[in-house]
């Protein structure tokens, strides 16, 4: 799949024309069962599954301009994976967020839109997962996910931080505290946080 991912975007038309590699990976993933007691293996499996199934959902309905153009893309369409039948929303909210308090999930789950974090050209792996989660979170927080206007003392964040606000204020921290954990250029705590509109256009090459 690596050859179809460049600069954080996906060559959906290429995969649509030659889907055999994706089909082979997902066929293997259908029967693999992971247990949350082995946390990193569980997390890596379901992050990878989410990202690959999103690609499958797009190419199954190719061509589309946005995942939102597909009815029930996130909450109705079921996929066979990990020994079960499941939706994308259930992977994100039940299996990952529901079992682990880790806001870094939001920087590695790629929903097929430009507003999502960039997709990487390799798999998430149990033994490197923590470093991969940190890397992708830092890339986003120091990149387009956050826009700072020092003149107006204002921070604009992706609507992801609005929709999943509770994930970013764990342990009593503020959203700006979370941002500063990963940001090189720290943001003063008196800056006002707002959110810019999410871009749902397809993250295609």
N, C-alpha and C positions, 0 to 999 in steps of 0.2 A: 504493500500500500504506500510505501514511502515515496515512490516515484510520482504519485498522484497528489502529493501535498507539497506546496511551495509557498514560502513567505506567509505561513499561517492560513492559507486558503486551499480549497479543494478543487481538483479538476473533475467535477461531477460528470461532464460529458464523456471523458475518457473512461471513467469507471463504468458508466452506463453502457458504453460500447463494448467493454470487455470486463464483465463483472465476476469472472471466475475466481479470482484471488479473494475478493471479498466474500463470495459465497462459500469458499472453502474454509476460511477463518471462522465464519459464523456457524457453519455446520459443526465444526469442532467445538465451538463455544456452547452449542445447544446442550451437550451432555455433561459438560464440566460443572461440578458443584463445588462451591467454596463456602467455608464456614466463617462467620464473623469473629470467632475466637482467634483465628489467624488473621489479624486485622489488616496488615499490609497487603497480603495476598487477596483478601476479600475486596478491599478498596480498589486495588489496581485492576482486578478483574472487572468490576462493575463500572469503573471510569472508562476503561477501554471498550466495554460492551456498549455503554451509552454513546460514545463517539462513533463507533462503527455502525450501530443501529440507526443513528441519525443520518449517516451517509446512505445507508440502505433505504431509509424512508424517503430521502430526496431522490435517489435514482429510480426507485419504484414508481415515482410520480413525475419523472423527468419529461419535459422541462418545467420547472417552477421558478418563480421569481423570489419566493420566500417560503420558509417552512409553514408559515401561517396560511398559505394558500391551500394547504392540504388539510381537509377537515379531520379533526381529532388527532393531528400529528403527534402531539405530546400526551394527550390524556385518554385517547380511545384506541389507537392502533396497538395491537398486541404483538409481541415478538417472542419466539421461543429461544430462550437463552438461559444458561445456568440451571438447567433442569426444571424450568418453570416457564410460564407464559406471562409477559409483563409489559407495561407501557414505559415510555421514557420518563414520564413524571414519577412513576412508582420507583424506578431505579434511583432517581435523584432524591426524592423526598422521603421514601420509606426505607430503602436499603442503605443509602449513604447518609443523608442528613438525619434520618430517623434513628440511626445507630451510632453516629459519631458526631461530636460537636467540632467541626473543622471548617471554618469559612473558606479555606483554600480550595475546597471543592469547586467554588464558583469560578475559579480561574483555570480549571482543567476540563470542565464539562462544556463541550462545544455544541451548541444547539443548531448549528447550520446557518446562523445569521452573522452579518458583519459586526453587530453589537456584541457578539460573544467573544470570549478570549480567543487568541489564535490557536489553531490546532497544531500539534507538533507532528513531526514526520517519523515518529517511532512510538513504541508502546510504553505505557507506564508499567514499571516492574517493581515487585515487592521490595527488593533489596536497595533500590534507588528512589523509592516513591517519595520519601520525605524531602529529599533534595530536589526532586522534580517539582513537587508541590510548591516548595519555597521559590524555586527559580521562576515558575510561571506566574506566581503571585507578584513577585518583585518586578517582572517584566511589565505586567499590567499596571501596577500601581505607579510605576515610574514612566509609563507610556500613556496611551490615549484613554485609558480607563478613568484617569483623573485629570481635570483641567483646572489650573490655578490662576486666579486673577488677583495679583498682589495689590493692584491699585484699588480695587473694590473690596479687598479682604474677603474674597469669596472662593469657595471650592465647588466645582461641579463634578459630580461623580456619575458613573453609569447608573441607570435605574435598577440594576441588579442590587445595589446597596439599599435601594428603597423597598424593592419587592421582598428581599430577604433580610430586612433590617435586623431582626433578632440574632442572626448569625454573626453580625459584626459588632455587637455590643455585649459579648460574653464577659463574664467576670467584672461587670460594672464599667468596662471601658467605653469610651465614646467612639463614634465612627472615625473621627480624626485620629484618635489614639491608635486605632487599627491601621489606618493608612500610614501613619508615621512609623509603625513597626517595620514596614517593608520599604518605605520611601527614603531615598537618599537625601533629597532636599526636604527637610521637615516642614510641616505646615503649622503655623501658630494656632493655639487652641481657641483664639478669639475669632477665627475666620468662620464665616457662615457657610454651611453645607447645603447645596441644592443639587438637583439631578437633571441631567440633560436627556432628551428623548432617545429611546433605544432604537437602533437601526436594525430593522427586521429583514432588510434585503439579504439575499443569499450570499454566503461567503465563498463565492466561486472565483476561480481564476479567470 
